[in-house]
Amino acid sequence: MWLHLRDLRPQGFHFRRQSPFQGHYLDFVCFKSRLVVEVDGGGHGESIQAGHDTLRDKVLKHHGFQTLRFWNGDINTNIDGVMDTILSALAACAP
């Protein structure tokens, strides 16, 4: 995932990984576009973690960020579809 996001730099999208923000660590974030990409494993389907994710998404939204969440399996089996979704979100964020 990281390599694919890094390939977007020539297009003007600089992603950081494991970036701290408001007491949370964001898997991947493009501050310029205010886009967060989270990669979720199986534990994120459990109620405690899902509640934490919901709270994190609300905090991010409050600060003007959009959060995209993808399952590990989607990244492993459909990286092109995942990247298409990310590129569409980035295009929507463009000034």
Secondary structure, DSSP 8 states (H G I E B T S, - for coil): -HHHHHTTGGGT---EEEEEETTEEEEEEETTTTEEEEEE-GGGGSHHHHHHHHHHHHHHHHTT-EEEEEEHHHHHH-HHHHHHHHHHHHHHH--
